[in-house]
Amino acid sequence: MTVTANTHAHDAVDPDAMMVALLREYGLPGARERARHHIGRCVEAGLADDAAFWMQISNHLDGLNGKDYVFSRMAVTT
């Protein structure tokens, strides 16, 4: 699928793939912060489906602790 300005996140990206991308780019604390930022942005814009997408990612990130994150990151990068 091609991502355009009119494409919603929940239509374009798998939540697990987005979570891995956030972890790679920002680390666990930064990924949590970015997901929460996107939730607020979507709620303010009235994008309920996109907000639900980011909530799913945020919930998965909140379920990770440092030990899980190190293991997951090693599994993804090797």
N, CA, C and O atoms as CSV, one atom per row, in Angstrom:
chain,resi,resn,atom,element,x,y,z
A,1,MET,N,N,0.845,-1.184,0.000
A,1,MET,CA,C,0.000,0.000,0.000
A,1,MET,C,C,0.882,1.235,0.000
A,1,MET,O,O,1.876,1.299,0.723
A,2,THR,N,N,0.523,2.190,-0.792
A,2,THR,CA,C,1.240,3.454,-0.841
A,2,THR,C,C,0.698,4.377,0.238
A,2,THR,O,O,-0.515,4.530,0.381
A,3,VAL,N,N,1.589,4.985,0.987
A,3,VAL,CA,C,1.181,5.912,2.036
A,3,VAL,C,C,1.119,7.307,1.442
A,3,VAL,O,O,2.103,7.800,0.890
A,4,THR,N,N,-0.034,7.938,1.555
A,4,THR,CA,C,-0.227,9.301,1.077
A,4,THR,C,C,-0.725,10.157,2.226
A,4,THR,O,O,-0.926,9.670,3.338
A,5,ALA,N,N,-0.920,11.423,1.949
A,5,ALA,CA,C,-1.395,12.347,2.977
A,5,ALA,C,C,-2.781,11.937,3.480
A,5,ALA,O,O,-3.147,12.270,4.607
A,6,ASN,N,N,-3.554,11.222,2.666
A,6,ASN,CA,C,-4.907,10.829,3.056
A,6,ASN,C,C,-4.978,9.425,3.639
A,6,ASN,O,O,-6.064,8.957,3.982
A,7,THR,N,N,-3.849,8.750,3.758
A,7,THR,CA,C,-3.821,7.400,4.308
A,7,THR,C,C,-3.736,7.473,5.825
A,7,THR,O,O,-2.910,8.198,6.379
A,8,HIS,N,N,-4.590,6.723,6.482
A,8,HIS,CA,C,-4.567,6.670,7.943
A,8,HIS,C,C,-3.577,5.616,8.400
A,8,HIS,O,O,-3.367,4.611,7.720
A,9,ALA,N,N,-2.967,5.851,9.559
A,9,ALA,CA,C,-1.957,4.930,10.086
A,9,ALA,C,C,-2.503,3.523,10.223
A,9,ALA,O,O,-1.815,2.560,9.884
A,10,HIS,N,N,-3.717,3.386,10.709
A,10,HIS,CA,C,-4.276,2.048,10.930
A,10,HIS,C,C,-4.503,1.288,9.628
A,10,HIS,O,O,-4.615,0.063,9.643
A,11,ASP,N,N,-4.571,1.992,8.507
A,11,ASP,CA,C,-4.731,1.348,7.208
A,11,ASP,C,C,-3.397,1.011,6.553
A,11,ASP,O,O,-3.333,0.118,5.708
A,12,ALA,N,N,-2.341,1.710,6.930
A,12,ALA,CA,C,-1.083,1.615,6.205
A,12,ALA,C,C,-0.028,0.741,6.870
A,12,ALA,O,O,0.833,0.194,6.181
A,13,VAL,N,N,-0.072,0.595,8.191
A,13,VAL,CA,C,1.037,-0.033,8.902
A,13,VAL,C,C,0.514,-1.049,9.914
A,13,VAL,O,O,-0.498,-0.821,10.577
A,14,ASP,N,N,1.215,-2.164,10.019
A,14,ASP,CA,C,0.928,-3.155,11.045
A,14,ASP,C,C,1.379,-2.595,12.397
A,14,ASP,O,O,2.489,-2.071,12.493
A,15,PRO,N,N,0.555,-2.689,13.439
A,15,PRO,CA,C,0.948,-2.139,14.746
A,15,PRO,C,C,2.257,-2.719,15.290
A,15,PRO,O,O,3.048,-2.002,15.904
A,16,ASP,N,N,2.484,-4.012,15.067
A,16,ASP,CA,C,3.732,-4.612,15.555
A,16,ASP,C,C,4.945,-4.047,14.826
A,16,ASP,O,O,5.991,-3.815,15.433
A,17,ALA,N,N,4.801,-3.829,13.525
A,17,ALA,CA,C,5.906,-3.245,12.762
A,17,ALA,C,C,6.187,-1.821,13.224
A,17,ALA,O,O,7.345,-1.413,13.311
A,18,MET,N,N,5.131,-1.062,13.521
A,18,MET,CA,C,5.319,0.303,14.007
A,18,MET,C,C,5.977,0.297,15.374
A,18,MET,O,O,6.839,1.132,15.650
A,19,MET,N,N,5.582,-0.636,16.236
A,19,MET,CA,C,6.181,-0.711,17.558
A,19,MET,C,C,7.672,-1.009,17.449
A,19,MET,O,O,8.473,-0.392,18.151
A,20,VAL,N,N,8.055,-1.930,16.593
A,20,VAL,CA,C,9.472,-2.252,16.410
A,20,VAL,C,C,10.224,-1.042,15.873
A,20,VAL,O,O,11.335,-0.751,16.317
A,21,ALA,N,N,9.626,-0.339,14.922
A,21,ALA,CA,C,10.273,0.851,14.372
A,21,ALA,C,C,10.481,1.917,15.441
A,21,ALA,O,O,11.539,2.544,15.498
A,22,LEU,N,N,9.479,2.121,16.285
A,22,LEU,CA,C,9.619,3.096,17.371
A,22,LEU,C,C,10.714,2.684,18.343
A,22,LEU,O,O,11.507,3.519,18.780
A,23,LEU,N,N,10.761,1.409,18.682
A,23,LEU,CA,C,11.795,0.927,19.598
A,23,LEU,C,C,13.186,1.118,19.015
A,23,LEU,O,O,14.110,1.522,19.722
A,24,ARG,N,N,13.333,0.835,17.751
A,24,ARG,CA,C,14.642,1.006,17.107
A,24,ARG,C,C,15.067,2.468,17.072
A,24,ARG,O,O,16.234,2.792,17.293
A,25,GLU,N,N,14.122,3.333,16.796
A,25,GLU,CA,C,14.442,4.758,16.628
A,25,GLU,C,C,14.622,5.485,17.950
A,25,GLU,O,O,15.537,6.297,18.088
A,26,TYR,N,N,13.753,5.203,18.933
A,26,TYR,CA,C,13.705,6.011,20.152
A,26,TYR,C,C,14.077,5.278,21.430
A,26,TYR,O,O,14.264,5.918,22.465
A,27,GLY,N,N,14.191,3.951,21.392
A,27,GLY,CA,C,14.358,3.205,22.632
A,27,GLY,C,C,13.019,3.111,23.338
A,27,GLY,O,O,12.047,3.738,22.918
A,28,LEU,N,N,12.963,2.339,24.401
A,28,LEU,CA,C,11.688,2.088,25.075
A,28,LEU,C,C,11.047,3.350,25.657
A,28,LEU,O,O,9.866,3.586,25.404
A,29,PRO,N,N,11.769,4.169,26.424
A,29,PRO,CA,C,11.107,5.369,26.980
A,29,PRO,C,C,10.629,6.330,25.883
A,29,PRO,O,O,9.529,6.876,25.969
A,30,GLY,N,N,11.443,6.529,24.873
A,30,GLY,CA,C,11.065,7.431,23.787
A,30,GLY,C,C,9.914,6.884,22.964
A,30,GLY,O,O,9.050,7.644,22.524
A,31,ALA,N,N,9.891,5.574,22.749
A,31,ALA,CA,C,8.798,4.955,21.992
A,31,ALA,C,C,7.475,5.126,22.729
A,31,ALA,O,O,6.447,5.420,22.119
A,32,ARG,N,N,7.510,4.941,24.038
A,32,ARG,CA,C,6.287,5.149,24.825
A,32,ARG,C,C,5.798,6.589,24.701
A,32,ARG,O,O,4.604,6.833,24.525
A,33,GLU,N,N,6.718,7.530,24.792
A,33,GLU,CA,C,6.367,8.956,24.704
A,33,GLU,C,C,5.794,9.286,23.331
A,33,GLU,O,O,4.799,10.005,23.240
A,34,ARG,N,N,6.397,8.781,22.270
A,34,ARG,CA,C,5.919,9.068,20.910
A,34,ARG,C,C,4.534,8.484,20.684
A,34,ARG,O,O,3.680,9.135,20.082
A,35,ALA,N,N,4.300,7.265,21.157
A,35,ALA,CA,C,2.980,6.657,20.988
A,35,ALA,C,C,1.919,7.483,21.711
A,35,ALA,O,O,0.838,7.716,21.171
A,36,ARG,N,N,2.225,7.923,22.923
A,36,ARG,CA,C,1.266,8.751,23.673
A,36,ARG,C,C,1.030,10.090,22.978
A,36,ARG,O,O,-0.091,10.600,22.969
A,37,HIS,N,N,2.069,10.648,22.408
A,37,HIS,CA,C,1.924,11.898,21.652
A,37,HIS,C,C,0.947,11.707,20.496
A,37,HIS,O,O,0.074,12.544,20.267
A,38,HIS,N,N,1.100,10.603,19.769
A,38,HIS,CA,C,0.223,10.350,18.628
A,38,HIS,C,C,-1.209,10.088,19.061
A,38,HIS,O,O,-2.139,10.455,18.344
A,39,ILE,N,N,-1.410,9.466,20.207
A,39,ILE,CA,C,-2.767,9.263,20.718
A,39,ILE,C,C,-3.437,10.614,20.917
A,39,ILE,O,O,-4.558,10.830,20.457
A,40,GLY,N,N,-2.761,11.512,21.596
A,40,GLY,CA,C,-3.326,12.842,21.840
A,40,GLY,C,C,-3.610,13.598,20.566
A,40,GLY,O,O,-4.648,14.246,20.440
A,41,ARG,N,N,-2.694,13.520,19.618
A,41,ARG,CA,C,-2.871,14.193,18.342
A,41,ARG,C,C,-4.099,13.663,17.612
A,41,ARG,O,O,-4.881,14.435,17.058
A,42,CYS,N,N,-4.264,12.348,17.614
A,42,CYS,CA,C,-5.401,11.743,16.925
A,42,CYS,C,C,-6.722,12.064,17.612
A,42,CYS,O,O,-7.725,12.319,16.946
A,43,VAL,N,N,-6.724,12.051,18.938
A,43,VAL,CA,C,-7.945,12.389,19.678
A,43,VAL,C,C,-8.353,13.822,19.378
A,43,VAL,O,O,-9.526,14.096,19.124
A,44,GLU,N,N,-7.390,14.738,19.405
A,44,GLU,CA,C,-7.693,16.143,19.107
A,44,GLU,C,C,-8.231,16.327,17.697
A,44,GLU,O,O,-9.067,17.200,17.462
A,45,ALA,N,N,-7.761,15.516,16.759
A,45,ALA,CA,C,-8.190,15.626,15.363
A,45,ALA,C,C,-9.453,14.814,15.079
A,45,ALA,O,O,-9.966,14.842,13.961
A,46,GLY,N,N,-9.956,14.094,16.076
A,46,GLY,CA,C,-11.161,13.299,15.883
A,46,GLY,C,C,-10.945,12.034,15.061
A,46,GLY,O,O,-11.874,11.540,14.422
A,47,LEU,N,N,-9.734,11.513,15.076
A,47,LEU,CA,C,-9.395,10.309,14.315
A,47,LEU,C,C,-9.429,9.095,15.245
A,47,LEU,O,O,-8.391,8.621,15.708
A,48,ALA,N,N,-10.626,8.608,15.505
A,48,ALA,CA,C,-10.814,7.539,16.488
A,48,ALA,C,C,-10.075,6.259,16.106
A,48,ALA,O,O,-9.461,5.631,16.968
A,49,ASP,N,N,-10.118,5.859,14.839
A,49,ASP,CA,C,-9.445,4.630,14.425
A,49,ASP,C,C,-7.933,4.745,14.561
A,49,ASP,O,O,-7.273,3.795,14.982
A,50,ASP,N,N,-7.383,5.895,14.208
A,50,ASP,CA,C,-5.945,6.107,14.362
A,50,ASP,C,C,-5.560,6.148,15.838
A,50,ASP,O,O,-4.517,5.620,16.224
A,51,ALA,N,N,-6.397,6.772,16.662
A,51,ALA,CA,C,-6.124,6.804,18.099
A,51,ALA,C,C,-6.128,5.389,18.665
A,51,ALA,O,O,-5.291,5.063,19.507
A,52,ALA,N,N,-7.045,4.551,18.223
A,52,ALA,CA,C,-7.089,3.161,18.680
A,52,ALA,C,C,-5.841,2.404,18.242
A,52,ALA,O,O,-5.317,1.584,18.996
A,53,PHE,N,N,-5.361,2.671,17.032
A,53,PHE,CA,C,-4.125,2.078,16.533
A,53,PHE,C,C,-2.955,2.419,17.452
A,53,PHE,O,O,-2.189,1.538,17.843
A,54,TRP,N,N,-2.819,3.696,17.793
A,54,TRP,CA,C,-1.719,4.132,18.659
A,54,TRP,C,C,-1.895,3.636,20.088
A,54,TRP,O,O,-0.910,3.374,20.778
A,55,MET,N,N,-3.151,3.506,20.541
A,55,MET,CA,C,-3.404,2.949,21.875
A,55,MET,C,C,-2.940,1.493,21.943
A,55,MET,O,O,-2.376,1.069,22.952
A,56,GLN,N,N,-3.174,0.734,20.880
A,56,GLN,CA,C,-2.724,-0.647,20.841
A,56,GLN,C,C,-1.205,-0.706,20.972
A,56,GLN,O,O,-0.677,-1.526,21.724
A,57,ILE,N,N,-0.513,0.144,20.254
A,57,ILE,CA,C,0.948,0.195,20.324
A,57,ILE,C,C,1.388,0.620,21.720
A,57,ILE,O,O,2.289,0.013,22.300
A,58,SER,N,N,0.760,1.653,22.259
A,58,SER,CA,C,1.108,2.142,23.586
A,58,SER,C,C,0.917,1.053,24.642
A,58,SER,O,O,1.757,0.891,25.528
A,59,ASN,N,N,-0.176,0.313,24.551
A,59,ASN,CA,C,-0.435,-0.760,25.512
A,59,ASN,C,C,0.635,-1.844,25.426
A,59,ASN,O,O,1.077,-2.358,26.454
A,60,HIS,N,N,1.053,-2.194,24.220
A,60,HIS,CA,C,2.123,-3.186,24.070
A,60,HIS,C,C,3.429,-2.658,24.654
A,60,HIS,O,O,4.146,-3.390,25.336
A,61,LEU,N,N,3.735,-1.404,24.391
A,61,LEU,CA,C,4.967,-0.818,24.918
A,61,LEU,C,C,4.930,-0.744,26.445
A,61,LEU,O,O,5.942,-0.987,27.102
A,62,ASP,N,N,3.784,-0.413,27.005
A,62,ASP,CA,C,3.654,-0.354,28.458
A,62,ASP,C,C,3.821,-1.738,29.091
A,62,ASP,O,O,4.222,-1.848,30.250
A,63,GLY,N,N,3.515,-2.782,28.336
A,63,GLY,CA,C,3.665,-4.133,28.843
A,63,GLY,C,C,5.102,-4.636,28.839
A,63,GLY,O,O,5.412,-5.652,29.461
A,64,LEU,N,N,5.978,-3.922,28.136
A,64,LEU,CA,C,7.384,-4.320,28.097
A,64,LEU,C,C,8.116,-3.761,29.297
A,64,LEU,O,O,7.871,-2.628,29.713
A,65,ASN,N,N,9.009,-4.552,29.850
A,65,ASN,CA,C,9.931,-4.008,30.835
A,65,ASN,C,C,11.316,-4.037,30.208
A,65,ASN,O,O,11.468,-4.527,29.089
A,66,GLY,N,N,12.304,-3.537,30.881
A,66,GLY,CA,C,13.647,-3.439,30.316
A,66,GLY,C,C,14.191,-4.767,29.819
A,66,GLY,O,O,14.817,-4.819,28.760
A,67,LYS,N,N,13.965,-5.840,30.564
A,67,LYS,CA,C,14.479,-7.148,30.182
A,67,LYS,C,C,13.820,-7.625,28.880
A,67,LYS,O,O,14.505,-8.127,27.990
A,68,ASP,N,N,12.496,-7.470,28.767
A,68,ASP,CA,C,11.789,-7.873,27.554
A,68,ASP,C,C,12.271,-7.072,26.351
A,68,ASP,O,O,12.438,-7.608,25.256
A,69,TYR,N,N,12.488,-5.795,26.572
A,69,TYR,CA,C,12.903,-4.924,25.478
A,69,TYR,C,C,14.262,-5.320,24.942
A,69,TYR,O,O,14.458,-5.362,23.727
A,70,VAL,N,N,15.205,-5.613,25.825
A,70,VAL,CA,C,16.536,-6.023,25.373
A,70,VAL,C,C,16.427,-7.299,24.555
A,70,VAL,O,O,17.041,-7.407,23.494
A,71,PHE,N,N,15.653,-8.268,25.035
A,71,PHE,CA,C,15.479,-9.514,24.303
A,71,PHE,C,C,14.820,-9.253,22.962
A,71,PHE,O,O,15.279,-9.765,21.941
A,72,SER,N,N,13.747,-8.463,22.944
A,72,SER,CA,C,13.042,-8.185,21.699
A,72,SER,C,C,13.941,-7.462,20.706
A,72,SER,O,O,13.929,-7.775,19.516
A,73,ARG,N,N,14.704,-6.517,21.178
A,73,ARG,CA,C,15.553,-5.761,20.282
A,73,ARG,C,C,16.641,-6.665,19.691
A,73,ARG,O,O,16.965,-6.553,18.509
A,74,MET,N,N,17.198,-7.550,20.502
A,74,MET,CA,C,18.203,-8.473,19.988
A,74,MET,C,C,17.590,-9.387,18.947
A,74,MET,O,O,18.218,-9.678,17.929
A,75,ALA,N,N,16.383,-9.838,19.188
A,75,ALA,CA,C,15.722,-10.745,18.253
A,75,ALA,C,C,15.422,-10.045,16.929
A,75,ALA,O,O,15.482,-10.670,15.870
A,76,VAL,N,N,15.105,-8.769,16.982
A,76,VAL,CA,C,14.759,-8.026,15.785
A,76,VAL,C,C,15.998,-7.679,14.964
A,76,VAL,O,O,15.948,-7.701,13.734
A,77,THR,N,N,17.093,-7.362,15.620
A,77,THR,CA,C,18.254,-6.872,14.900
A,77,THR,C,C,19.205,-7.970,14.442
A,77,THR,O,O,20.110,-7.695,13.654
A,78,THR,N,N,19.032,-9.210,14.910
A,78,THR,CA,C,19.949,-10.270,14.491
A,78,THR,C,C,19.328,-11.147,13.445
A,78,THR,O,O,19.961,-12.093,12.976
